[in-house]
């Protein structure tokens, strides 16, 4: 299946997902692709009392009413740190993190994840979720190391369209 000009990025509010979101936002702006930031909830954290309780099944799109308002607000603030374009979206889902991200990225150009492991010797070691996505996604998967956030904060944002 061909990509649809969209980047899917997994976020959880951590510094590593912040680095992934910032990297994905720069790429989306330079390519004029869409961006869908996805936060996968792990029951019962973040769900309202009336929210889905699916067990092993997945819910690929949770309605706002199923996500606790303060939890949704926190993720929304995190998402808005990249000054999202109007067409970009923050998306909530429920289920196994790796499986949900792979399924939601099935028709995207790229799946972007933050690395929980430090880059050493020029390599980024993939953690469990990253490894799952790399192994199971039919789309390209990019794993962004935390160090890219530190470099951006030191040097200012880099324009991917000028990088060679």
Buried (B, 14 or more C-beta within 10 A) or exposed (E): EEBEEBBBBBBBEEEBBBBBBBBBBBBBBBBEBBBBBBBBBEBEEBBBEEBBEEEEEBBBEBEEEBBBEEBBEBBEEBBEEBEBEEEBBBBBBBBBBBBBBBBBBBBBBBBBBBBBBEBEEEEBBBBEBBBBBBEEBEBEBBBBBBEBBEEBEEEEEBEEEEEE
